[in-house]
Amino acid sequence: QSALAQPGSVSGSPGQSITISCTGTISDIGAYKYVSWYQQHPGRAPKLLIFDFSNRPSGVSYRFSASKSGNTASLTISGLQPEDEADYYCSSYTTSGTTVFGGGTKVTVL
Amino acid sequence: QVQLVQSGAEVKKPGASVKVSCKISGHTLTELSMHWVRQAPGKGLQWMGGFNPEEGQTVYAEHFKGRVTMPEDTFTDTAYMELSSLTYDDTAVYYCVKVRVGATNAFDIWGQGTLVTVSS
């Protein structure tokens, strides 16, 4: 199972919106709604931001939103803030009953 | 509130095995689905395996099949990950993670991570 494809880096200025893409195949993202997104700050464990491709757990800022179309999922961060600078990972359930992560995207707030 | 507390850092020689523990508090293990994820230094997240309720068994990533087991002790509410035939590429932080109740593939609680260093 190959990793999901994410851009290596995305940057934006405070207050702007950015979008991170996550491209898979018909055997993972294209097959189910079970796409999750995680945020990881340096030296910390990842934090769940989004589950079931568009749902936010309690406590996650409304500035994080996500969607899915075909084999591609997307995470949008609106009103970019300095604390949003981190690594972001997508993941998907697969038709093999396994889980696959994306390679990660480093978000820089300019 | 569920908490996951992992065992301490390990240093192992190539070819050896390592067993990492993950103690669950705030819930009973039998009601949870636990998985393991690792992260090599400076690299991304890699799913290793976990319990799949749909299949009623633990499922492992192809990359680790034959080399990893994930037993659970329901009496002590402790999950384990044992990886054998270690190579330098297995140097990583290993996380135990809990699947969000009612969701699939969503890891909402993470252990603090256990650094495993493979060194001769």
Interface residues (C-beta under 8 A of the other chain):
Chain A: Q1 A3 Y32 Y34 V35 S36 Y38 Q40 A45 P46 K47 L48 F51 D52 P57 D87 Y89 S91 S92 Y93 S96 G97 T98 T99 V100 F101 G102 G103 G104
Chain B: H35 V37 G44 L45 Q46 W47 G49 G50 N52 E54 E55 V59 A61 E62 Y95 R100 A103 T104 N105 A106 F107 D108 W110 G111 Q112 G113
